[in-house]
């Protein structure tokens, strides 16, 4: 807020000065509220309303099985994940990529498909698998710090005989 000149603080002008400061303060509060509201609406507008289908893709393999995975790299992409998808081909999935290994936990709010999450180390080793029920807030976490999480249709890993300890291959995974 801009300071009033000393002449505006003269006793004869005090009521006007006070009114100007109150109006100025009121305007500042209104402006701040308007700015905050605009930010909230902008954030809401940026939120994903439908499925994200156009992310970059990467080819992975699990043994002889090919996986066409969308890559969720940016925070907003990871937050949205597979929400709002009504179907997904059996050979497709989503690979969530984090900046550094950490315990990763996932839940299924607004996710319509039953999924299995594979928590994956930097070298492609699957640490653990978690079946996740649609539209729940149940937390499913990695057993140890990981950088990658691959979500596939529930049962895909089981049908292929892929368990914890198996390795995924692809350009993203570092070899020791």
Secondary structure, DSSP 8 states (H G I E B T S, - for coil): -----GGGGSGGGHHHHHHHHHHHHHHHHHHHHHHHHHHHHHHHHHS--S------EEEEEETTEEEEEEEE-SHHHHHHTTTT-S---TTEEEEEEEEEEE--EE--TT--S-EEEEEE-TTSBEEEEEEE-TT----EE-SS-EEEEEEEETTHHHHHT--TT-BEESTTS---
